[in-house]
Structures are given as structure tokens and as C-alpha cells.
Amino acid sequence: MSTIKISQLPDATTPLTGDEVIPLNQNNVTKKVAIRFAVTNLVANFFGNGSQVAFVLPSALIENNTNVYVNGVYQQKNTYSVSGSTLTFSQAPPFTSQIEVMYT
């Protein structure tokens, strides 16, 4: 069985978006193969100052695609909101707290 990397496929210039069906030529037979790939999480880190509630990330967020941690503790989605690239907590994270935002 031969191995073909996706990057070796002809015309592999369109970004994949999730569940995809791609043509795969194996032993001179073209087959349609369904693939699913994982999206890499992006991570942004901040420190709380006890009063700041809004934090701006490098790119736009989708609330369902976020995981937020304050001092390593997962924050429920009802404790913050997102609008564009801004994450806003309902209460300011404590002074010197470490904030980690994982998003796709």
C-alpha cells in the first residue's frame, strides 16, 4: 500500500474546512476518500489586574469555539461573552490571575 500525503495531491491549494472528500490515486485507481482533520487551537494569555474585564485577542472569536481558564480553572460560557475579537468577563479576573484563552 502506498502512502500519499495531502500536500502531495495535485491542486491542493484550497484550504480544507472540516469533513472533506478528496480524490486519492492508489495503484492507478482513483478513489474518493472521506477525511476529517482536527483544527489547531490558538492560545492567548493575559494577566488579570482586578479591574479589567475586556481582553482583545489577535483574531475574531466564536463563543462556542472558546475554552477560557483563569488560574487553570475552566470558566463556564455564561461567565464571559465574545464580540469580534474581544472577550469580556462578567466579573474582572483577580489581580495577577493567569488567563488562558484557547480558540479556533
C-alpha positions, 0 to 999 in steps of 0.5 A: 500500500502506498502512502500519499500525503495531502500536500502531495495531491495535485491542486491542493491549494484550497484550504480544507474546512472540516469533513472533506472528500478528496480524490486519492490515486492508489495503484492507478485507481482513483478513489474518493476518500472521506477525511476529517482533520482536527483544527489547531487551537490558538492560545492567548494569555493575559494577566488579570489586574482586578479591574479589567474585564475586556481582553482583545485577542489577535483574531475574531472569536466564536463563543462556542469555539472558546475554552477560557481558564483563569488560574487553570480553572475552566470558566463556564460560557455564561461567565464571559461573552465574545464580540469580534475579537474581544472577550469580556468577563462578567466579573474582572479576573483577580489581580495577577490571575493567569488567563488562558484563552484557547480558540479556533 
